[in-house]
């Protein structure tokens, strides 16, 4: 269950139907889709290159580093950068809406 989905406690169904919650869930959904799309594309690229090049993944590129190691580094780097981007985007786009809904901030524009 997502953090932005309504729960069964109290009047949350009524609260969750408010436009502010709908907007917050929409923002979070778009951010998750972008995160998954970027990571899935890199994973698909690494798998495609690895399986289509057969033994070339073991080719030495720079000293002891092989092409396979560089592809895995690309994948790990992309996942790290996209996780940092997702955290920053949630903090910048979702947190102001959540704070305004809980009364601890001002309503974002």
VOGUBA-641733 format. One record per residue: x, y, z of N, C-alpha, C in turn; residue in one letter. Coordinates in pm, whole numbers, padded with zeros to 5 digits, always signed. Example, Ala and Ser with C-alpha at 12.3 -4.5 7.8 and 13.67 -1.06 7.14 Angstrom:
# VOGUBA-641733
+01319-00569+00780+01230-00450+00780+01320-00330+00780a +01285-00225+00708+01367-00106+00714+01290+00003+00787s 
***
This chain:
# VOGUBA-641733
+00085-00118+00000+00000+00000+00000+00089+00124+00000x +00057+00217-00085+00134+00340-00096+00105+00433+00021x +00202+00517+00053+00182+00616+00159+00072+00716+00123x +00045+00729-00005-00051+00829-00049-00189+00771-00076x -00208+00643-00047-00338+00580-00063-00416+00595+00067x -00548+00610+00059-00627+00625+00181-00626+00497+00263x -00633+00510+00394-00640+00395+00483-00782+00381+00534x -00807+00278+00612-00943+00252+00660-00973+00317+00794x -00883+00396+00849-00906+00458+00980-00993+00582+00968x -01092+00593+01053-01172+00715+01066-01233+00764+00936x -01221+00894+00914-01282+00956+00797-01178+00981+00688x -01078+00895+00679-00972+00919+00581-01023+00908+00438x -01128+00831+00415-01183+00820+00280-01235+00956+00234x -01298+01028+00323-01348+01161+00290-01232+01258+00272x -01135+01250+00360-01019+01339+00352-00938+01310+00227x -00922+01181+00192-00840+01144+00077-00902+01188-00055x -01031+01216-00057-01095+01260-00180-01082+01410-00202x -01025+01480-00107-01006+01624-00123-00906+01649-00236x -00923+01760-00310-00834+01789-00423-00687+01799-00384x -00657+01844-00263-00517+01857-00223-00450+01720-00215x -00521+01619-00163-00465+01484-00158-00453+01425-00298x -00550+01452-00382-00544+01403-00519-00424+01462-00591x -00399+01588-00573-00284+01655-00635-00153+01595-00582x -00146+01571-00452-00026+01514-00391+00000+01372-00443x -00105+01290-00452-00088+01155-00506-00046+01159-00651x -00100+01254-00728-00063+01267-00869+00084+01304-00886x +00131+01397-00805+00272+01437-00810+00360+01319-00775x +00328+01248-00669+00408+01133-00626+00407+01023-00732x +00293+01000-00795+00282+00897-00899+00370+00932-01019x +00369+01058-01063+00453+01098-01176+00601+01084-01143x +00640+01119-01022+00781+01104-00982+00822+00957-00979x +00734+00871-00927+00766+00727-00924+00778+00671-01064x +00691+00712-01155+00697+00663-01293+00828+00704-01359x +00870+00828-01338+00997+00874-01395+01114+00794-01339x +01114+00771-01208+01221+00695-01144+01227+00553-01200x +01113+00487-01209+01110+00351-01261+01148+00345-01408x +01106+00443-01487+01138+00443-01630+01288+00458-01653x +01351+00548-01582+01495+00568-01599+01571+00443-01557x +01539+00387-01443+01610+00269-01396+01582+00147-01483x +01460+00130-01529+01428+00017-01617+01500+00030-01750x +01511+00152-01802+01582+00171-01929+01730+00135-01915x +01792+00176-01807+01934+00144-01787+01954-00005-01765x +01867-00068-01687+01878-00213-01666+01859-00287-01798x +01761-00246-01878+01738-00309-02008+01858-00290-02100x +01917-00170-02100+02034-00143-02183+02151-00231-02141x +02178-00239-02012+02290-00321-01963+02268-00468-01997x +02146-00519-01977+02117-00658-02011+02129-00683-02160x +02076-00592-02240+02082-00607-02384+02226-00609-02433x +02307-00516-02387+02446-00510-02429+02522-00633-02381x +02498-00673-02257+02568-00788-02201+02535-00918-02276x +02408-00940-02304+02369-01064-02371+02396-01062-02521x +02396-00946-02582+02421-00942-02726+02570-00944-02760x +02654-00902-02668+02798-00899-02695+02869-01027-02651x +02799-01120-02593+02855-01247-02548+02982-01229-02465x +03097-01263-02521+03222-01261-02447+03288-01124-02443x +03230-01025-02509+03291-00892-02509+03281-00822-02374x +03191-00869-02288+03178-00809-02155+03304-00833-02073x +03381-00936-02109+03506-00967-02038+03626-00895-02099x +03602-00814-02202+03711-00742-02267+03767-00635-02174x +03897-00631-02162+03962-00531-02078+03952-00394-02145x +03908-00296-02070+03890-00161-02123+04002-00069-02075x +04025-00069-01945+04129+00016-01887+04195-00060-01773x +04309-00116-01801+04379-00192-01698+04302-00316-01661x +04267-00329-01534+04194-00447-01487+04043-00432-01504x +03996-00317-01549+03852-00294-01564+03804-00351-01697x +03692-00423-01690+03635-00483-01810+03510-00404-01852x +03462-00434-01971+03341-00369-02020+03222-00400-01930x +03215-00524-01882+03106-00562-01791+03108-00482-01662x +03229-00458-01610+03240-00379-01487+03198-00234-01513x +03231-00181-01628+03190-00044-01660+03039-00034-01678x +02978-00137-01739+02832-00137-01754+02763-00145-01618x +02814-00228-01529+02755-00235-01395+02777-00106-01317x +02891-00041-01340+02915+00090-01277+02816+00193-01328x +02788+00188-01458+02688+00278-01517+02552+00254-01453x +02515+00128-01436+02387+00095-01376+02381+00140-01230x +02485+00113-01154+02487+00153-01013+02486+00306-01000x +02563+00373-01085+02565+00520-01081+02431+00580-01116x +02365+00523-01216+02233+00573-01255+02132+00553-01144x +02136+00438-01079+02043+00413-00968+02070+00507-00852x +02196+00533-00823+02229+00625-00713+02184+00766-00745x +02215+00813-00865+02178+00949-00904+02026+00963-00911x +01957+00862-00963+01811+00872-00973+01746+00867-00834x +01804+00792-00740+01751+00791-00604+01770+00927-00538x +01885+00989-00560+01909+01123-00505+01814+01225-00570x +01793+01212-00701+01700+01301-00771+01558+01283-00715x +01516+01156-00695+01382+01128-00644+01363+01188-00505x +01463+01173-00420+01456+01230-00286+01444+01382-00292x +01525+01444-00376+01522+01590-00391+01387+01635-00449x +01337+01564-00550+01210+01601-00613+01094+01586-00516x +01095+01479-00436+00988+01462-00336+00994+01572-00231x +01117+01605-00188+01132+01711-00088+01085+01844-00144x +01113+01869-00271+01081+01998-00332+00934+02006-00375x +00876+01894-00424+00742+01901-00481+00634+01842-00392x +00663+01738-00316+00559+01673-00234+00553+01728-00092x +00668+01752-00031+00670+01795+00108+00594+01925+00133x +00605+02026+00046+00526+02148+00072+00375+02122+00072x +00328+02033-00017+00185+01999-00020+00146+01923+00106x +00229+01827+00148+00198+01751+00269+00201+01840+00393x +00298+01931+00400+00304+02023+00513+00181+02113+00518x +00137+02159+00402+00018+02245+00398-00107+02167+00440x -00114+02040+00402-00229+01959+00440-00234+01932+00590x -00118+01923+00652-00111+01897+00796-00106+02025+00878x -00109+02139+00810-00114+02266+00881+00019+02316+00933x +00129+02261+00881+00260+02305+00931+00331+02397+00832x +00266+02428+00723+00329+02515+00623+00224+02594+00549x +00267+02665+00448+00175+02742+00366+00139+02663+00243x +00026+02691+00185-00022+02621+00065+00068+02655-00053x +00130+02553-00117+00215+02582-00231+00133+02623-00352x +00196+02693-00443+00122+02737-00563+00126+02632-00670x 
***
